[in-house]
């Protein structure tokens, strides 16, 4: 979208733990002068898996690496990291990472995720950046099950200067969604960002409530929700993939907002999510401040990881 202006240097600063883990583990394998052979490639495979790149993704990378070595496209261990970087960058087509915008009326973004994932803070970050770029943003407090959720989103809305639609705690989430859609249309909002009740992906009755919110939203604003973003806590590693699978079954997740990436050494999960589920990571959270959000750029991300 061109409005999430973060530099490679910014990413480097915030991805320090992930980068240190990956580079140190790779350095232990790719020692100077070591011959490329099956033992080295097996060790490299174990290393990438331990860095949360994922088994299937790693298997593809190592397979491609073997072929490249046989074809003499790489000759020494110095060639391996550049090879991995270029292959990783190619996993994300540009169009898949763009935020879908409504052709007319408000763009509706439904935000899901389990409690503790950083969902409310991620909503605030997205709303903040959009509003600071001249867009009229309304947030909807459809998370009525958790006592503090409405209050938390209200505080964020006041802090960043956007409107909020809310009911009392315990109200019907679908009713909040209905009123929010009505308000977004009546007030000529550019974006409506809807919080939903944090739930475990194993709680089917709560997942069905999420489906209901989506249905109500689609009836009020045809073509919506235009995006369904799943907020995933980067510190959960491979469990993030399990969450994404379950949520996609309920609401057809269109993109991932990877939160808390600055506080983890498990940033490799970004690559595994896309390769295993074909769900693009669209945004990453890199801190606690409203402006600590970056539009996911694979080239910059991979450079920040390996440089």
C-alpha positions in Angstrom: 0.0 0.0 0.0 3.0 2.3 0.3 2.0 3.7 3.7 3.8 1.3 6.0 7.2 2.8 5.6 9.7 0.7 7.5 13.3 0.2 6.4 15.5 -2.9 6.3 17.5 -1.3 9.2 14.3 -1.0 11.2 13.6 -4.6 10.7 17.1 -5.6 11.6 16.8 -3.8 14.9 13.6 -5.5 15.7 14.4 -9.0 14.5 17.7 -9.3 16.4 16.8 -12.4 18.4 15.5 -14.3 15.3 18.6 -13.2 13.2 21.0 -14.1 16.0 19.5 -17.6 16.3 19.5 -18.3 12.6 22.9 -16.9 11.8 24.6 -18.6 14.8 23.1 -22.0 14.0 23.9 -21.7 10.3 27.5 -20.6 11.1 28.0 -23.7 13.2 27.2 -25.8 10.1 28.7 -23.8 7.3 32.2 -23.5 8.7 34.9 -22.1 6.4 36.3 -24.6 4.0 33.9 -27.4 4.8 33.0 -29.6 1.9 29.4 -29.7 0.7 28.3 -33.3 1.1 25.3 -35.3 2.4 26.4 -34.9 6.0 26.5 -31.1 5.7 23.1 -31.0 4.0 21.6 -33.3 6.7 22.9 -31.0 9.4 21.6 -27.9 7.5 18.2 -29.5 7.3 18.1 -30.1 11.0 19.2 -26.6 11.6 16.5 -25.0 9.4 13.8 -27.1 11.0 14.9 -26.1 14.5 14.7 -22.5 13.4 11.0 -23.0 12.7 11.3 -22.8 9.0 9.1 -25.9 9.0 9.6 -29.5 7.9 8.0 -29.3 4.5 9.5 -26.0 3.6 13.0 -27.1 4.7 12.6 -30.3 2.7 12.0 -28.2 -0.4 14.9 -25.9 0.3 17.3 -28.8 0.8 16.0 -30.6 -2.3 16.6 -27.5 -4.4 20.0 -27.1 -2.8 21.0 -30.6 -3.7 20.0 -30.1 -7.3 21.8 -26.8 -7.5 25.0 -28.5 -6.2 24.7 -31.3 -8.7 24.2 -28.8 -11.5 27.3 -26.9 -10.2 25.3 -23.8 -9.6 26.8 -23.6 -6.1 30.4 -24.8 -5.3 31.2 -23.8 -1.7 29.5 -23.2 1.6 29.8 -19.5 0.9 27.2 -20.0 -1.9 24.6 -21.6 0.4 23.2 -18.6 2.3 22.7 -16.5 -0.8 21.0 -19.4 -2.4 18.6 -19.8 0.5 17.9 -16.1 0.6 16.9 -15.9 -3.0 14.7 -19.0 -2.8 12.9 -17.7 0.4 12.2 -14.3 -1.2 10.5 -16.1 -4.1 7.8 -17.6 -1.9 5.5 -14.5 -1.8 3.9 -13.1 -5.0 3.4 -9.4 -4.7 -0.3 -9.5 -5.3 -0.9 -11.9 -2.4 0.5 -9.4 0.1 -1.6 -6.4 -0.8 -4.5 -5.4 1.4 -7.7 -5.9 -0.5 -9.7 -2.7 -0.9 -13.4 -2.4 -1.5 -14.4 -1.0 -4.9 -17.0 1.2 -3.2 -18.0 1.8 0.4 -16.0 0.9 3.5 -13.3 -1.8 3.4 -14.2 -4.3 6.1 -11.4 -6.1 7.9 -12.4 -8.9 10.2 -9.7 -9.7 12.8 -9.5 -13.1 14.5 -7.1 -14.8 16.9 -6.9 -16.5 20.2 -6.7 -14.6 23.5 -3.2 -13.4 24.2 -2.1 -13.3 20.6 -1.8 -9.5 20.6 -5.0 -9.1 18.6 -6.3 -5.9 20.1 -3.0 -4.2 19.9 -2.5 -5.3 16.3 -5.9 -3.8 15.4 -4.9 -0.5 17.0 -1.6 -0.5 15.0 -3.4 -1.0 11.7 -6.1 1.6 12.6 -3.4 4.0 13.6 -1.4 3.9 10.4 -4.4 4.0 8.2 -5.9 7.0 10.0 -2.6 8.8 10.0 -2.6 8.5 6.2 -5.9 10.3 5.9 -8.3 7.4 6.0 -11.5 7.5 8.1 -11.3 4.4 10.3 -14.0 2.9 12.6 -13.2 0.0 14.9 -15.9 -2.4 16.2 -15.7 -4.1 19.6 -17.3 -7.4 18.7 -15.2 -9.2 21.4 -18.0 -9.0 24.0 -17.2 -12.3 25.8 -14.0 -11.1 27.6 -14.8 -8.5 30.2 -11.9 -6.2 29.5 -11.9 -6.5 25.8 -14.4 -3.7 25.0 -12.6 -1.4 27.5 -9.2 -2.2 26.1 -10.3 -1.4 22.5 -12.0 1.8 23.7 -8.8 3.0 25.3 -6.9 2.3 22.1 -9.5 4.1 20.0 -9.3 7.2 22.1 -5.5 7.1 22.2 -5.1 6.9 18.4 -8.1 9.1 17.6 -10.5 6.8 15.7 -14.2 6.1 16.2 -15.5 3.0 17.9 -18.8 1.1 17.8 -19.5 -1.0 20.9 -22.2 -2.5 23.1 -22.1 -3.6 26.8 -19.9 -6.5 27.8 -21.8 -9.8 27.2 -23.8 -8.4 24.3 -24.4 -10.4 21.1 -21.2 -10.0 19.0 -23.3 -10.3 15.7 -25.4 -7.4 16.9 -22.3 -5.2 17.4 -21.2 -6.2 13.9 -24.6 -5.2 12.5 -24.4 -1.8 14.1 -20.8 -1.3 13.1 -21.6 -1.9 9.5 -24.5 0.5 9.6 -22.3 3.1 11.2 -19.5 2.6 8.7 -21.8 3.2 5.7 -23.7 6.1 7.3 -20.5 7.9 8.3 -18.7 7.3 5.0 -15.9 5.4 6.7 -13.0 4.2 4.5 -12.2 1.2 6.8 -14.1 -0.8 9.4 -11.9 -3.0 11.5 -13.8 -5.5 13.5 -12.4 -7.1 16.7 -13.8 -10.6 17.4 -13.8 -12.7 20.6 -10.5 -14.3 21.3 -11.0 -18.0 21.3 -9.2 -21.3 21.2 -9.2 -22.8 17.8 -10.5 -26.0 19.4 -13.7 -24.4 20.7 -16.1 -25.2 18.0 -19.1 -23.3 19.5 -17.0 -20.1 19.7 -15.7 -20.6 16.2 -19.3 -20.9 14.9 -20.0 -17.5 16.5 -17.1 -16.1 14.4 -18.8 -17.5 11.3 -22.0 -15.8 12.3 -20.3 -12.4 12.5 -18.9 -12.9 9.1 -22.4 -13.8 7.7 -24.0 -10.7 9.3 -21.2 -8.5 7.9 -21.6 -9.9 4.4 -25.3 -9.2 4.4 -24.9 -5.6 5.5 -22.0 -4.7 3.2 -22.0 -6.8 0.0 -18.6 -8.3 -0.7 -17.4 -8.0 2.8 -15.4 -8.8 4.8 -12.7 -7.8 2.2 -10.0 -9.2 4.5 -10.0 -11.7 7.3 -6.7 -11.2 9.2 -5.6 -13.8 11.7 -3.4 -12.4 14.4 -0.8 -15.0 15.4 1.7 -14.7 18.2 5.1 -15.4 16.7 6.4 -16.9 19.9 4.1 -19.9 19.5 6.2 -21.3 16.6 4.7 -24.3 14.9 1.5 -24.0 16.8 0.7 -21.0 14.7 0.2 -23.3 11.7 -2.4 -25.3 13.7 -4.3 -22.2 14.6 -4.2 -20.9 11.0 -5.7 -24.2 9.7 -8.6 -24.2 12.2 -9.5 -20.5 11.7 -9.4 -20.8 8.0 -12.0 -23.6 8.2 -14.3 -21.2 10.0 -13.8 -17.9 8.3 -11.5 -18.3 5.3 -8.5 -16.4 6.5 -7.0 -14.2 3.8 -3.9 -13.0 5.6 -1.7 -13.3 8.7 -0.8 -10.5 11.1 2.3 -11.9 12.8 2.5 -10.2 16.2 5.2 -10.0 18.8 7.9 -10.7 16.2 10.4 -8.5 18.0 10.2 -10.6 21.2 10.9 -14.0 19.7 13.7 -16.0 18.1 11.1 -17.9 16.0 10.7 -15.6 13.0 11.2 -18.5 10.6 7.6 -19.4 11.1 6.7 -16.7 8.5 8.2 -18.8 5.8 6.5 -22.0 7.0 3.0 -20.5 7.2 3.1 -19.4 3.6 4.6 -22.5 2.2 2.4 -25.0 4.1 -0.9 -23.1 4.1 -0.6 -20.7 1.2 -1.8 -17.9 3.5 0.3 -14.8 3.0 1.7 -12.9 6.0 0.5 -9.3 5.3 1.6 -7.5 8.4 4.1 -7.9 11.2 4.1 -6.4 14.6 7.5 -5.3 15.9 6.9 -3.6 19.2 4.3 -2.1 21.6 3.9 1.4 20.1 1.0 2.1 17.6 3.5 2.8 14.8 5.4 -0.5 15.4 3.8 -2.3 12.4 5.3 -3.1 9.0 3.8 -4.3 5.8 5.4 -7.6 5.2 8.0 -7.4 2.5 9.8 -10.8 1.9 12.9 -9.3 0.4 13.4 -6.9 3.3 12.4 -9.5 5.8 14.9 -12.1 4.5 17.7 -9.6 4.3 17.0 -8.6 7.9 17.1 -12.2 9.0 20.4 -13.0 7.3 22.4 -9.8 7.3 
